[in-house]
Amino acid sequence: MRPTTFSTYRKQIRLIETELGTITARELRPERVAAFVSDLIDRGSPSRARNLRTLLVQIMDQAVQLGLAADNVARRVKTPRVPQVRRRTNTPAET
């Protein structure tokens, strides 16, 4: 894993810990995950919400495989839509 990828995961995990607290995988409920994702969207970060939901799905998959949770509750939360942003590109003349 590249250092930049590891750093990104570390930041995302810190945000999840800050928002969800020290709740165990077995105690986590879909409503809590949905509220977490919704709050990120409300703060203007739909792409971050999407990425963190995906990370939570991966974490919960591992928890299920390890027997730490009976079900992956993060999968029950709908993936947020991220609006496409059309960015202006330079024309050859401008370049």
Secondary structure, DSSP 8 states (H G I E B T S, - for coil): --HHHHHHHHHHHHHHHHHHTT--TTT--HHHHHHHHHHHHHTT-HHHHHHHHHHHHHHHHHHHHTTS-SS-GGGGS--------------TTT-
